[in-house]
Amino acid sequence: MSPAAIRRITRLYYEATRRTIERDLREAIELLKALPGEPSRARVAVYMDGLSQMRSEWRIESQHKRAKTTTDGARTAAAKTRSRRRTTD
């Protein structure tokens, strides 16, 4: 199982996308748990770290996009309200 699990974790790392990162990381963690001994785990540590880092970066980007959309939407609504007030005054 060890060589196959190592190959699978490596493949998960290289094929991860924003859509699949949560699922890929969960699968990689399960495979990591099944690896026998520290030498096998050490071989995939860099891939595990990379998957975790990708997830963190993509989460932050997603949160920033949501916050920007909300903020831009609020500004637009406020600008429309001010515009309406000016035309009715």
Order of alpha helices (4+ residues) and beta strands (2+ residues): alpha-alpha-alpha
